C-alpha cells in the first residue's frame, strides 16, 4: 500500500486501486476542516483510516495549522488522542 498526498486530501493505493482517502477543506488561513474519511470495506480493520488522519495531523502541525475534525471518524480519534487535541480548533 502506498499513501499519497493530493490537493486537500491524502489517499492510499493498493497497486493502482484507490482504497481509501481523507479530505479536508480550508477555513481561513490557519484552519483545516476534516470533512471525510473513507476506506474500502474490504480493507477496513487494517488501520488505514487512522493512518490517514495522522497524515493530515502531521501535515497540519508542520504548517502550523489548526484542525476541525468534522468527520465522525476523525472526531472520535481526536477525542481519544490528547496529542491531536493540541491542534484542534475549538
Residue pairs with C-beta under 8 A, 6 or more apart in sequence:
1 12
1 13
1 14
1 19
1 48
2 12
2 13
3 10
3 11
3 12
3 51
3 52
3 55
4 10
4 11
4 12
4 13
5 55
5 59
8 23
8 24
8 25
8 26
9 21
9 22
9 23
9 24
10 21
10 22
10 52
10 55
10 56
10 59
11 18
11 20
11 21
11 22
11 52
12 18
12 19
12 20
12 21
12 39
12 48
12 51
12 52
13 19
14 43
19 39
19 40
19 42
19 43
19 48
20 37
20 38
20 39
20 40
20 43
20 48
20 49
20 52
21 36
21 37
21 38
21 52
22 34
22 36
22 37
22 38
22 49
22 52
22 53
22 55
22 56
22 71
22 74
23 34
23 35
23 36
24 32
24 33
24 34
24 35
24 56
24 67
25 32
25 33
25 35
26 32
26 33
27 33
27 68
30 64
30 65
30 66
31 65
31 66
31 67
31 68
31 89
32 56
32 60
32 65
32 66
32 67
32 68
33 67
33 68
33 70
34 53
34 56
34 67
34 68
34 69
34 70
34 71
34 74
35 70
35 71
36 71
37 49
37 52
37 53
37 71
37 73
37 74
38 49
39 48
39 49
39 52
49 73
50 77
53 73
53 74
53 77
53 84
56 67
56 74
57 67
57 84
57 87
59 65
60 66
60 67
60 87
61 87
65 87
66 87
66 88
66 89
67 74
67 78
67 84
67 87
67 88
67 89
68 88
68 89
69 75
69 77
69 78
69 84
69 88
77 84
78 84
78 85
78 88
79 85
